[in-house]
Amino acid sequence: MSKSFRIAIIGCGGIANGKHMPSLDKLTNVQMVAFCDIVVEKAQEAADKYGKGEKKVYENYRDVLNDSSIDIVHVCTPNDSHAEITIAALEAGKHVMCEKPMAKTAADARRMVEVAKRTGKKLTIGYNNRFRADSQYLHEVCSQGDLGEIYYAKAHAVRRRAVPTWGVFLDEDKQGGGPLIDIGTHALDLTLWMMNNYKPKVVLGTSYHKLSQRENAANAWGPWDPAKFTVEDSAFGMITMENGATIILESSWALNTLEVEEAKCTLSGTEGGADMKNGLRINGEKNSRLFTTEVELNSGGVAFYEGASDSAPDLEMRLWIQAIENDTEPVVTPEQACVVSEILEAIYESSRTGKAVYMNE
């Protein structure tokens, strides 16, 4: 008989309510039994909606970790507390899913990797875009070598005007940055995963505070307060990998452009290419002719995954719990997520200094 896992949710805000708890609630072998938030009313609301059995509500996450019956902790808090809570949970003997980005700083991300290895507990990061049907299909294509050696890629995370004006998104101290660390991190993770390349050599980056200081600016979620907009509104990077591959990363919450793409990538390899910009398209050459194939993904999912009708969050949570149950590696490993954090930090550093950042030196 399979084990029923007891889960604690730390941070009961938007991402917990929008992704983690609804998808976990669909699984039959988990129970959400503890809910924690510095705003206790939020934790209580979550417990009332998703709690099972003798559910408990907490204000301090350390009280949650003292409960030896809890198997898994989901960390859904602002970026600056990811490392602190995750490390404490691992040390307390819990498996951890931490929301993206892994941490506010690369040093904290590396600490999280080290503690996960030392404790033997599983750690994964919430890069949910890997679990979309188009991402799963393209990853299989790349893994089979259909594109050959992928030596040039673009990671897209650009909004025309969609600045998140709630919570702590505009607070550099809490978040560590703006669109680069918020949505650029998804696009970069997706691109590195497709390339299966986690060895950056040199990073060059720029960031901008151009539109952020405008009063009463047009925005999908209403105008922002320029005085509170302490993070960049756009950031761009060029990453050269050890094997010579090049990645261009573009991220923005507010950019005067009509080319709007988020959490997508474009790949160019020796045998073919692919892009996610207008659906999923594969291109290449066959019999001395160029071809472009549009992949149909509306049939419910990806054929090579059992349960292909899962939404991306549902598949993410199901495979995460299966990794714990079967003692296998999670789809998103902490080592992979750590490299993402290191590259993001290098882009910020390069922008600040005006110099290229050489990795691992």
URNORKA-V931451 format. One record per backbone hydrogen bond with DSSP energy under -1.0 kcal/mol. NH is the residue of the N-H (numbers start at 0). CO is the residue of the C=O. If there is no record, write none. Layout:
# URNORKA-V931451
NH;CO / NH;CO
This chain:
# URNORKA-V931451
4;28 / 6;30 / 7;71 / 8;33 / 9;73 / 10;35 / 16;12 / 17;13 / 18;14 / 19;14 / 20;15 / 22;18 / 23;19 / 24;20 / 26;23 / 30;4 / 32;6 / 33;6 / 34;55 / 35;8 / 36;57 / 41;38 / 42;38 / 43;39 / 44;40 / 45;41 / 46;42 / 47;43 / 48;44 / 49;45 / 50;46 / 51;31 / 54;52 / 55;32 / 57;34 / 62;59 / 64;60 / 66;63 / 69;66 / 70;5 / 71;5 / 72;94 / 73;7 / 74;96 / 75;9 / 79;173 / 80;77 / 81;78 / 84;80 / 85;81 / 86;82 / 87;83 / 88;84 / 89;85 / 90;86 / 91;87 / 92;89 / 93;88 / 94;70 / 95;121 / 96;72 / 97;123 / 98;74 / 108;104 / 109;105 / 110;106 / 111;107 / 112;108 / 113;109 / 114;110 / 115;111 / 116;112 / 117;113 / 118;114 / 119;115 / 123;95 / 125;97 / 126;124 / 127;125 / 129;126 / 130;127 / 131;128 / 135;131 / 136;132 / 137;133 / 138;134 / 139;135 / 140;136 / 141;137 / 142;138 / 143;139 / 144;141 / 145;140 / 147;144 / 150;267 / 151;267 / 152;245 / 153;265 / 154;247 / 155;263 / 156;249 / 157;260 / 158;251 / 161;252 / 168;165 / 170;167 / 174;170 / 175;171 / 181;177 / 182;178 / 183;178 / 186;182 / 187;183 / 188;184 / 189;185 / 190;186 / 191;187 / 192;188 / 193;189 / 194;190 / 195;191 / 196;191 / 200;239 / 201;239 / 202;356 / 203;237 / 205;235 / 207;233 / 213;210 / 219;160 / 221;218 / 227;224 / 229;169 / 229;227 / 232;207 / 233;207 / 234;250 / 235;205 / 236;248 / 237;203 / 238;246 / 239;201 / 240;244 / 241;198 / 243;240 / 245;150 / 246;238 / 247;152 / 248;236 / 249;154 / 250;234 / 251;156 / 252;232 / 253;232 / 254;159 / 256;254 / 259;257 / 263;155 / 265;153 / 266;273 / 267;151 / 268;271 / 269;148 / 270;146 / 271;146 / 272;282 / 273;266 / 274;280 / 275;264 / 280;274 / 281;292 / 282;272 / 283;290 / 285;288 / 288;285 / 290;283 / 292;281 / 294;279 / 304;301 / 309;306 / 314;310 / 315;311 / 316;312 / 317;313 / 318;314 / 319;315 / 320;316 / 321;317 / 322;318 / 323;319 / 324;320 / 325;321 / 327;322 / 336;332 / 337;333 / 338;334 / 339;335 / 340;336 / 341;337 / 342;338 / 343;339 / 344;340 / 345;341 / 346;342 / 347;343 / 348;344 / 349;345 / 350;346 / 351;347 / 352;348 / 353;349 / 356;202 / 358;200
